[in-house]
Amino acid sequence: MKRIVNHQIGIDQNELMLFSDFENNGEMWSGNGPRERRVAVKFSAEYHSEPSVHISMSLLDIATEPPIRTAISAENVTKSGFDVVFRTWGDSRVARIRASWMAIGPLEHDDGWDLY
C-alpha cells in the first residue's frame, strides 16, 4: 500500500489510441510471435514523487480467431510520466487498442521542505 502523507493529492487521467494497425496491415494485425507497442505519456503536472498509475483498455478491436492474447501495463513510472506498454504474442491479430489511464499521487506544496 502506498501512503500519501500530503494534503495536496493530484489525479491526472486521459485516454490515448495506442495504434490502429488494421488500415495499414501493421505488425499487430498481420504479424506473428511476440509483439510490443510502447507509448510515452507525460503528466499534465509533475508529482512530488512517483504516483500510482492504473491503466486499462477502453477499446479492444481484435480478431476472435485465433485466440486472444493481450497484456497492457504501465512501466517506467516517474514523477513526470510513464510508458503504456501493450503486448501480444502467438498468432493473435490486434486491429487497434485505446487505453485509459489514471495517476494518483502527492503534489508539491509550500510546507514541503526538508530540514536536512
CNS distance restraints for C-alpha pairs under 8 A (distance, minus, plus):
assign (resid   4 and name CA) (resid   9 and name CA) 7.93 0.50 0.50
assign (resid   4 and name CA) (resid 105 and name CA) 7.03 0.50 0.50
assign (resid   4 and name CA) (resid 106 and name CA) 6.27 0.50 0.50
assign (resid   5 and name CA) (resid 106 and name CA) 7.78 0.50 0.50
assign (resid   6 and name CA) (resid 106 and name CA) 6.10 0.50 0.50
assign (resid   6 and name CA) (resid 107 and name CA) 7.69 0.50 0.50
assign (resid   7 and name CA) (resid 106 and name CA) 7.84 0.50 0.50
assign (resid   8 and name CA) (resid 106 and name CA) 6.00 0.50 0.50
assign (resid   8 and name CA) (resid 107 and name CA) 5.49 0.50 0.50
assign (resid   8 and name CA) (resid 108 and name CA) 7.32 0.50 0.50
assign (resid   8 and name CA) (resid 109 and name CA) 6.82 0.50 0.50
assign (resid   9 and name CA) (resid 104 and name CA) 7.03 0.50 0.50
assign (resid   9 and name CA) (resid 105 and name CA) 5.59 0.50 0.50
assign (resid   9 and name CA) (resid 106 and name CA) 4.55 0.50 0.50
assign (resid   9 and name CA) (resid 107 and name CA) 5.58 0.50 0.50
assign (resid  10 and name CA) (resid  47 and name CA) 7.39 0.50 0.50
assign (resid  10 and name CA) (resid 103 and name CA) 7.82 0.50 0.50
assign (resid  10 and name CA) (resid 104 and name CA) 5.71 0.50 0.50
assign (resid  10 and name CA) (resid 105 and name CA) 5.50 0.50 0.50
assign (resid  10 and name CA) (resid 106 and name CA) 5.97 0.50 0.50
assign (resid  10 and name CA) (resid 107 and name CA) 5.88 0.50 0.50
assign (resid  11 and name CA) (resid 102 and name CA) 6.92 0.50 0.50
assign (resid  11 and name CA) (resid 103 and name CA) 5.60 0.50 0.50
assign (resid  11 and name CA) (resid 104 and name CA) 4.64 0.50 0.50
assign (resid  11 and name CA) (resid 105 and name CA) 6.83 0.50 0.50
assign (resid  12 and name CA) (resid  43 and name CA) 6.87 0.50 0.50
assign (resid  12 and name CA) (resid  44 and name CA) 7.07 0.50 0.50
assign (resid  12 and name CA) (resid 102 and name CA) 5.67 0.50 0.50
assign (resid  12 and name CA) (resid 103 and name CA) 5.22 0.50 0.50
assign (resid  12 and name CA) (resid 104 and name CA) 6.73 0.50 0.50
assign (resid  13 and name CA) (resid 100 and name CA) 7.51 0.50 0.50
assign (resid  13 and name CA) (resid 101 and name CA) 5.49 0.50 0.50
assign (resid  13 and name CA) (resid 102 and name CA) 4.23 0.50 0.50
assign (resid  13 and name CA) (resid 103 and name CA) 6.28 0.50 0.50
assign (resid  14 and name CA) (resid 100 and name CA) 5.89 0.50 0.50
assign (resid  14 and name CA) (resid 101 and name CA) 5.72 0.50 0.50
assign (resid  14 and name CA) (resid 102 and name CA) 6.84 0.50 0.50
assign (resid  15 and name CA) (resid  58 and name CA) 7.98 0.50 0.50
assign (resid  15 and name CA) (resid  98 and name CA) 6.93 0.50 0.50
assign (resid  15 and name CA) (resid  99 and name CA) 5.53 0.50 0.50
assign (resid  15 and name CA) (resid 100 and name CA) 4.30 0.50 0.50
assign (resid  15 and name CA) (resid 101 and name CA) 6.33 0.50 0.50
assign (resid  16 and name CA) (resid  98 and name CA) 5.61 0.50 0.50
assign (resid  16 and name CA) (resid  99 and name CA) 5.49 0.50 0.50
assign (resid  16 and name CA) (resid 100 and name CA) 6.66 0.50 0.50
assign (resid  17 and name CA) (resid  96 and name CA) 7.81 0.50 0.50
assign (resid  17 and name CA) (resid  97 and name CA) 6.12 0.50 0.50
assign (resid  17 and name CA) (resid  98 and name CA) 4.22 0.50 0.50
assign (resid  17 and name CA) (resid  99 and name CA) 6.37 0.50 0.50
assign (resid  18 and name CA) (resid  37 and name CA) 7.43 0.50 0.50
assign (resid  18 and name CA) (resid  38 and name CA) 7.90 0.50 0.50
assign (resid  18 and name CA) (resid  39 and name CA) 6.77 0.50 0.50
assign (resid  18 and name CA) (resid  96 and name CA) 7.36 0.50 0.50
assign (resid  18 and name CA) (resid  97 and name CA) 5.62 0.50 0.50
assign (resid  18 and name CA) (resid  98 and name CA) 5.59 0.50 0.50
assign (resid  18 and name CA) (resid  99 and name CA) 6.82 0.50 0.50
assign (resid  19 and name CA) (resid  37 and name CA) 7.95 0.50 0.50
assign (resid  19 and name CA) (resid  96 and name CA) 5.40 0.50 0.50
assign (resid  19 and name CA) (resid  97 and name CA) 5.92 0.50 0.50
assign (resid  19 and name CA) (resid  98 and name CA) 7.46 0.50 0.50
assign (resid  20 and name CA) (resid  95 and name CA) 5.83 0.50 0.50
assign (resid  20 and name CA) (resid  96 and name CA) 4.22 0.50 0.50
assign (resid  20 and name CA) (resid  97 and name CA) 6.87 0.50 0.50
assign (resid  21 and name CA) (resid  25 and name CA) 5.62 0.50 0.50
assign (resid  21 and name CA) (resid  26 and name CA) 4.44 0.50 0.50
assign (resid  21 and name CA) (resid  27 and name CA) 6.95 0.50 0.50
assign (resid  21 and name CA) (resid  28 and name CA) 6.12 0.50 0.50
assign (resid  21 and name CA) (resid  29 and name CA) 5.71 0.50 0.50
assign (resid  21 and name CA) (resid  94 and name CA) 7.47 0.50 0.50
assign (resid  21 and name CA) (resid  95 and name CA) 5.21 0.50 0.50
assign (resid  21 and name CA) (resid  96 and name CA) 6.03 0.50 0.50
assign (resid  22 and name CA) (resid  26 and name CA) 6.52 0.50 0.50
assign (resid  22 and name CA) (resid  29 and name CA) 5.85 0.50 0.50
assign (resid  22 and name CA) (resid  94 and name CA) 7.76 0.50 0.50
assign (resid  22 and name CA) (resid  95 and name CA) 4.59 0.50 0.50
assign (resid  22 and name CA) (resid  96 and name CA) 6.91 0.50 0.50
assign (resid  25 and name CA) (resid  29 and name CA) 5.99 0.50 0.50
assign (resid  25 and name CA) (resid  30 and name CA) 5.87 0.50 0.50
assign (resid  26 and name CA) (resid  30 and name CA) 6.00 0.50 0.50
assign (resid  26 and name CA) (resid  31 and name CA) 7.49 0.50 0.50
assign (resid  27 and name CA) (resid  31 and name CA) 4.46 0.50 0.50
assign (resid  27 and name CA) (resid  32 and name CA) 7.84 0.50 0.50
assign (resid  27 and name CA) (resid  35 and name CA) 7.77 0.50 0.50
assign (resid  28 and name CA) (resid  35 and name CA) 6.85 0.50 0.50
assign (resid  28 and name CA) (resid  88 and name CA) 7.84 0.50 0.50
assign (resid  28 and name CA) (resid  93 and name CA) 6.17 0.50 0.50
assign (resid  28 and name CA) (resid  94 and name CA) 5.31 0.50 0.50
assign (resid  28 and name CA) (resid  95 and name CA) 6.76 0.50 0.50
assign (resid  29 and name CA) (resid  92 and name CA) 7.88 0.50 0.50
assign (resid  29 and name CA) (resid  93 and name CA) 4.61 0.50 0.50
assign (resid  29 and name CA) (resid  94 and name CA) 4.86 0.50 0.50
assign (resid  29 and name CA) (resid  95 and name CA) 5.26 0.50 0.50
assign (resid  30 and name CA) (resid  93 and name CA) 6.56 0.50 0.50
assign (resid  31 and name CA) (resid  35 and name CA) 7.88 0.50 0.50
assign (resid  31 and name CA) (resid  91 and name CA) 7.35 0.50 0.50
assign (resid  31 and name CA) (resid  93 and name CA) 7.52 0.50 0.50
assign (resid  32 and name CA) (resid  89 and name CA) 6.80 0.50 0.50
assign (resid  32 and name CA) (resid  90 and name CA) 5.70 0.50 0.50
assign (resid  32 and name CA) (resid  91 and name CA) 4.96 0.50 0.50
assign (resid  32 and name CA) (resid  92 and name CA) 7.27 0.50 0.50
assign (resid  33 and name CA) (resid  88 and name CA) 7.80 0.50 0.50
assign (resid  33 and name CA) (resid  89 and name CA) 4.75 0.50 0.50
assign (resid  33 and name CA) (resid  90 and name CA) 4.43 0.50 0.50
assign (resid  33 and name CA) (resid  91 and name CA) 6.32 0.50 0.50
assign (resid  34 and name CA) (resid  87 and name CA) 7.30 0.50 0.50
assign (resid  34 and name CA) (resid  88 and name CA) 5.95 0.50 0.50
assign (resid  34 and name CA) (resid  89 and name CA) 4.12 0.50 0.50
assign (resid  34 and name CA) (resid  90 and name CA) 6.45 0.50 0.50
assign (resid  35 and name CA) (resid  87 and name CA) 5.73 0.50 0.50
assign (resid  35 and name CA) (resid  88 and name CA) 5.43 0.50 0.50
assign (resid  35 and name CA) (resid  89 and name CA) 5.96 0.50 0.50
assign (resid  36 and name CA) (resid  85 and name CA) 6.96 0.50 0.50
assign (resid  36 and name CA) (resid  86 and name CA) 5.68 0.50 0.50
assign (resid  36 and name CA) (resid  87 and name CA) 4.49 0.50 0.50
assign (resid  36 and name CA) (resid  88 and name CA) 6.61 0.50 0.50
assign (resid  37 and name CA) (resid  85 and name CA) 5.85 0.50 0.50
assign (resid  37 and name CA) (resid  86 and name CA) 5.27 0.50 0.50
assign (resid  37 and name CA) (resid  87 and name CA) 6.55 0.50 0.50
assign (resid  38 and name CA) (resid  83 and name CA) 6.32 0.50 0.50
assign (resid  38 and name CA) (resid  84 and name CA) 5.66 0.50 0.50
assign (resid  38 and name CA) (resid  85 and name CA) 4.58 0.50 0.50
assign (resid  38 and name CA) (resid  86 and name CA) 6.51 0.50 0.50
assign (resid  39 and name CA) (resid  83 and name CA) 5.50 0.50 0.50
assign (resid  39 and name CA) (resid  84 and name CA) 5.24 0.50 0.50
assign (resid  39 and name CA) (resid  85 and name CA) 6.67 0.50 0.50
assign (resid  40 and name CA) (resid  81 and name CA) 7.37 0.50 0.50
assign (resid  40 and name CA) (resid  82 and name CA) 5.96 0.50 0.50
assign (resid  40 and name CA) (resid  83 and name CA) 4.44 0.50 0.50
assign (resid  40 and name CA) (resid  84 and name CA) 6.36 0.50 0.50
assign (resid  41 and name CA) (resid  81 and name CA) 5.41 0.50 0.50
assign (resid  41 and name CA) (resid  82 and name CA) 5.41 0.50 0.50
assign (resid  41 and name CA) (resid  83 and name CA) 5.90 0.50 0.50
assign (resid  41 and name CA) (resid  84 and name CA) 7.17 0.50 0.50
assign (resid  42 and name CA) (resid  80 and name CA) 5.92 0.50 0.50
assign (resid  42 and name CA) (resid  81 and name CA) 4.30 0.50 0.50
assign (resid  42 and name CA) (resid  82 and name CA) 6.79 0.50 0.50
assign (resid  43 and name CA) (resid  80 and name CA) 5.53 0.50 0.50
assign (resid  43 and name CA) (resid  81 and name CA) 5.14 0.50 0.50
assign (resid  45 and name CA) (resid  80 and name CA) 6.97 0.50 0.50
assign (resid  46 and name CA) (resid  79 and name CA) 5.47 0.50 0.50
assign (resid  46 and name CA) (resid  80 and name CA) 4.73 0.50 0.50
assign (resid  46 and name CA) (resid  81 and name CA) 7.93 0.50 0.50
assign (resid  46 and name CA) (resid 107 and name CA) 7.46 0.50 0.50
assign (resid  47 and name CA) (resid  51 and name CA) 6.86 0.50 0.50
assign (resid  47 and name CA) (resid  79 and name CA) 4.87 0.50 0.50
assign (resid  47 and name CA) (resid  80 and name CA) 6.57 0.50 0.50
assign (resid  47 and name CA) (resid 105 and name CA) 6.50 0.50 0.50
assign (resid  47 and name CA) (resid 106 and name CA) 5.94 0.50 0.50
assign (resid  47 and name CA) (resid 107 and name CA) 4.84 0.50 0.50
assign (resid  47 and name CA) (resid 108 and name CA) 6.73 0.50 0.50
assign (resid  48 and name CA) (resid  79 and name CA) 6.53 0.50 0.50
assign (resid  48 and name CA) (resid 105 and name CA) 7.64 0.50 0.50
assign (resid  48 and name CA) (resid 106 and name CA) 5.51 0.50 0.50
assign (resid  48 and name CA) (resid 107 and name CA) 4.79 0.50 0.50
assign (resid  48 and name CA) (resid 108 and name CA) 5.04 0.50 0.50
assign (resid  49 and name CA) (resid  78 and name CA) 7.52 0.50 0.50
assign (resid  49 and name CA) (resid  79 and name CA) 5.34 0.50 0.50
assign (resid  49 and name CA) (resid 105 and name CA) 7.15 0.50 0.50
assign (resid  49 and name CA) (resid 106 and name CA) 6.56 0.50 0.50
assign (resid  49 and name CA) (resid 107 and name CA) 7.72 0.50 0.50
assign (resid  50 and name CA) (resid  77 and name CA) 6.43 0.50 0.50
assign (resid  50 and name CA) (resid  78 and name CA) 5.04 0.50 0.50
assign (resid  50 and name CA) (resid  79 and name CA) 4.58 0.50 0.50
assign (resid  50 and name CA) (resid 105 and name CA) 6.92 0.50 0.50
assign (resid  51 and name CA) (resid  77 and name CA) 7.54 0.50 0.50
assign (resid  51 and name CA) (resid  78 and name CA) 7.50 0.50 0.50
assign (resid  51 and name CA) (resid  79 and name CA) 6.76 0.50 0.50
assign (resid  51 and name CA) (resid 103 and name CA) 5.91 0.50 0.50
assign (resid  51 and name CA) (resid 104 and name CA) 5.29 0.50 0.50
assign (resid  51 and name CA) (resid 105 and name CA) 4.18 0.50 0.50
assign (resid  51 and name CA) (resid 106 and name CA) 7.09 0.50 0.50
assign (resid  52 and name CA) (resid 103 and name CA) 5.52 0.50 0.50
assign (resid  52 and name CA) (resid 104 and name CA) 5.37 0.50 0.50
assign (resid  52 and name CA) (resid 105 and name CA) 6.26 0.50 0.50
assign (resid  53 and name CA) (resid  74 and name CA) 6.78 0.50 0.50
assign (resid  53 and name CA) (resid  77 and name CA) 7.77 0.50 0.50
assign (resid  53 and name CA) (resid 101 and name CA) 6.97 0.50 0.50
assign (resid  53 and name CA) (resid 102 and name CA) 5.69 0.50 0.50
assign (resid  53 and name CA) (resid 103 and name CA) 4.34 0.50 0.50
assign (resid  53 and name CA) (resid 104 and name CA) 6.60 0.50 0.50
assign (resid  54 and name CA) (resid  74 and name CA) 7.42 0.50 0.50
assign (resid  54 and name CA) (resid 101 and name CA) 5.56 0.50 0.50
assign (resid  54 and name CA) (resid 102 and name CA) 5.27 0.50 0.50
assign (resid  54 and name CA) (resid 103 and name CA) 6.38 0.50 0.50
assign (resid  55 and name CA) (resid  72 and name CA) 7.45 0.50 0.50
assign (resid  55 and name CA) (resid  73 and name CA) 6.46 0.50 0.50
assign (resid  55 and name CA) (resid  74 and name CA) 6.57 0.50 0.50
assign (resid  55 and name CA) (resid  84 and name CA) 7.97 0.50 0.50
assign (resid  55 and name CA) (resid  99 and name CA) 6.88 0.50 0.50
assign (resid  55 and name CA) (resid 100 and name CA) 5.78 0.50 0.50
assign (resid  55 and name CA) (resid 101 and name CA) 4.34 0.50 0.50
assign (resid  55 and name CA) (resid 102 and name CA) 6.59 0.50 0.50
assign (resid  56 and name CA) (resid  72 and name CA) 7.01 0.50 0.50
assign (resid  56 and name CA) (resid  73 and name CA) 7.95 0.50 0.50
assign (resid  56 and name CA) (resid  99 and name CA) 5.66 0.50 0.50
assign (resid  56 and name CA) (resid 100 and name CA) 5.41 0.50 0.50
assign (resid  56 and name CA) (resid 101 and name CA) 6.44 0.50 0.50
assign (resid  57 and name CA) (resid  72 and name CA) 7.49 0.50 0.50
assign (resid  57 and name CA) (resid  97 and name CA) 6.88 0.50 0.50
assign (resid  57 and name CA) (resid  98 and name CA) 5.86 0.50 0.50
assign (resid  57 and name CA) (resid  99 and name CA) 4.43 0.50 0.50
assign (resid  57 and name CA) (resid 100 and name CA) 6.08 0.50 0.50
assign (resid  58 and name CA) (resid  97 and name CA) 7.65 0.50 0.50
assign (resid  58 and name CA) (resid  98 and name CA) 5.47 0.50 0.50
assign (resid  58 and name CA) (resid  99 and name CA) 5.28 0.50 0.50
assign (resid  58 and name CA) (resid 100 and name CA) 5.81 0.50 0.50
assign (resid  59 and name CA) (resid  96 and name CA) 7.59 0.50 0.50
assign (resid  59 and name CA) (resid  97 and name CA) 5.41 0.50 0.50
assign (resid  59 and name CA) (resid  98 and name CA) 4.79 0.50 0.50
assign (resid  59 and name CA) (resid  99 and name CA) 6.90 0.50 0.50
assign (resid  60 and name CA) (resid  94 and name CA) 7.96 0.50 0.50
assign (resid  60 and name CA) (resid  96 and name CA) 6.43 0.50 0.50
assign (resid  60 and name CA) (resid  97 and name CA) 5.11 0.50 0.50
assign (resid  60 and name CA) (resid  98 and name CA) 6.89 0.50 0.50
assign (resid  61 and name CA) (resid  94 and name CA) 6.34 0.50 0.50
assign (resid  61 and name CA) (resid  95 and name CA) 5.37 0.50 0.50
assign (resid  61 and name CA) (resid  96 and name CA) 5.22 0.50 0.50
assign (resid  61 and name CA) (resid  97 and name CA) 6.38 0.50 0.50
assign (resid  62 and name CA) (resid  68 and name CA) 7.52 0.50 0.50
assign (resid  62 and name CA) (resid  92 and name CA) 7.97 0.50 0.50
assign (resid  62 and name CA) (resid  93 and name CA) 5.91 0.50 0.50
assign (resid  62 and name CA) (resid  94 and name CA) 4.40 0.50 0.50
assign (resid  62 and name CA) (resid  95 and name CA) 5.36 0.50 0.50
assign (resid  62 and name CA) (resid  96 and name CA) 7.07 0.50 0.50
assign (resid  63 and name CA) (resid  68 and name CA) 7.58 0.50 0.50
assign (resid  63 and name CA) (resid  92 and name CA) 7.33 0.50 0.50
assign (resid  63 and name CA) (resid  93 and name CA) 5.48 0.50 0.50
assign (resid  63 and name CA) (resid  94 and name CA) 6.44 0.50 0.50
assign (resid  63 and name CA) (resid  95 and name CA) 7.50 0.50 0.50
assign (resid  64 and name CA) (resid  68 and name CA) 6.49 0.50 0.50
assign (resid  65 and name CA) (resid  92 and name CA) 7.69 0.50 0.50
assign (resid  66 and name CA) (resid  91 and name CA) 6.41 0.50 0.50
assign (resid  66 and name CA) (resid  92 and name CA) 5.72 0.50 0.50
assign (resid  66 and name CA) (resid  93 and name CA) 7.41 0.50 0.50
assign (resid  67 and name CA) (resid  91 and name CA) 7.71 0.50 0.50
assign (resid  67 and name CA) (resid  92 and name CA) 6.09 0.50 0.50
assign (resid  68 and name CA) (resid  92 and name CA) 5.67 0.50 0.50
assign (resid  68 and name CA) (resid  93 and name CA) 7.78 0.50 0.50
assign (resid  69 and name CA) (resid  88 and name CA) 5.55 0.50 0.50
assign (resid  69 and name CA) (resid  89 and name CA) 6.31 0.50 0.50
assign (resid  69 and name CA) (resid  90 and name CA) 7.62 0.50 0.50
assign (resid  69 and name CA) (resid  92 and name CA) 6.07 0.50 0.50
assign (resid  70 and name CA) (resid  86 and name CA) 7.27 0.50 0.50
assign (resid  70 and name CA) (resid  87 and name CA) 5.74 0.50 0.50
assign (resid  70 and name CA) (resid  88 and name CA) 4.70 0.50 0.50
assign (resid  70 and name CA) (resid  89 and name CA) 7.46 0.50 0.50
assign (resid  71 and name CA) (resid  86 and name CA) 5.76 0.50 0.50
assign (resid  71 and name CA) (resid  87 and name CA) 5.17 0.50 0.50
assign (resid  71 and name CA) (resid  88 and name CA) 6.51 0.50 0.50
assign (resid  72 and name CA) (resid  84 and name CA) 7.24 0.50 0.50
assign (resid  72 and name CA) (resid  85 and name CA) 5.59 0.50 0.50
assign (resid  72 and name CA) (resid  86 and name CA) 4.46 0.50 0.50
assign (resid  72 and name CA) (resid  87 and name CA) 6.38 0.50 0.50
assign (resid  73 and name CA) (resid  84 and name CA) 5.96 0.50 0.50
assign (resid  73 and name CA) (resid  85 and name CA) 5.27 0.50 0.50
assign (resid  73 and name CA) (resid  86 and name CA) 6.66 0.50 0.50
assign (resid  74 and name CA) (resid  82 and name CA) 6.49 0.50 0.50
assign (resid  74 and name CA) (resid  83 and name CA) 5.65 0.50 0.50
assign (resid  74 and name CA) (resid  84 and name CA) 4.89 0.50 0.50
assign (resid  74 and name CA) (resid  85 and name CA) 6.19 0.50 0.50
assign (resid  75 and name CA) (resid  82 and name CA) 6.00 0.50 0.50
assign (resid  75 and name CA) (resid  83 and name CA) 5.14 0.50 0.50
assign (resid  75 and name CA) (resid  84 and name CA) 6.51 0.50 0.50
assign (resid  75 and name CA) (resid  85 and name CA) 6.92 0.50 0.50
assign (resid  76 and name CA) (resid  82 and name CA) 5.29 0.50 0.50
assign (resid  76 and name CA) (resid  83 and name CA) 5.97 0.50 0.50
assign (resid  77 and name CA) (resid  81 and name CA) 5.97 0.50 0.50
assign (resid  77 and name CA) (resid  82 and name CA) 4.29 0.50 0.50
assign (resid  77 and name CA) (resid  83 and name CA) 7.01 0.50 0.50
assign (resid  78 and name CA) (resid  82 and name CA) 6.10 0.50 0.50
assign (resid  88 and name CA) (resid  92 and name CA) 6.77 0.50 0.50
assign (resid 108 and name CA) (resid 112 and name CA) 6.73 0.50 0.50
